[in-house]
């Protein structure tokens, strides 16, 4: 989906970075007051701080197979987390040629599942035709044996994105989440009305779809994730999972 952004996502990214740095400063103060017996925890924190700084310095939005230069951000994230030969789920992929995970499958030996409501099955790339809603997404994950601790989850349904992500996170813990956003002003925490069970709705071309940056950021925080980046075209945002409020360096 190509929607012209009317919010300044560069400002949002700067705000995200600023908030992360505040968290890290307060964490530093806390760790600095720990006893010498806790130095191992401090060392882990210090390495994480270095890696976070390196991550933001390394981000380069780049289009290889993705729609909006998500490829570059995704590669920065997997390098930051040290993920290799990972697993993914992506839906809203159409025929599978323009996706966020194609580069991982073809260049980095990742394996996973793609789904879309049209185009039939393509077993060569494990793309399945399925109608997707928040009420059946867990059944679909179970049907295709999606691991609970998958490495990357990317979704784009053009409508009920917020509710589907919320449902997935009740049972699955991906290390990276990529989702589409509704480009409402940054301070508006809004979503579409929750669809009825088994109701599949379609985008009508308006701004009424999914959820805003604010709504998704709250969803991330409530589930132990941090929204770390939104690409500059204003279509997708990225989360990573964290533990104890500190980004860990040992995802392997």
WONORBEL-V44417 format. One record per run of one state. SS is the DSSP state (H for helix, E for strand, L for the rest). FROM is the first residue (numbers start at 1). LEN is the number of residues. Records with the same first field share a line. If there is no record, write none. Layout:
SS->FROM-LEN ; FROM-LEN
//
This chain:
L->1-8 ; 33-3 ; 59-11 ; 82-5 ; 92-10 ; 109-2 ; 117-5 ; 126-1 ; 130-7 ; 144-8 ; 156-5 ; 169-7 ; 181-1 ; 183-8 ; 192-19 ; 223-2 ; 231-5 ; 242-1 ; 244-2 ; 247-6
H->9-24 ; 36-23 ; 70-12 ; 102-7 ; 123-3 ; 137-7 ; 161-8 ; 213-10
E->87-5 ; 111-6 ; 122-1 ; 127-3 ; 152-4 ; 176-5 ; 182-1 ; 191-1 ; 211-2 ; 225-6 ; 236-6 ; 243-1 ; 246-1
//
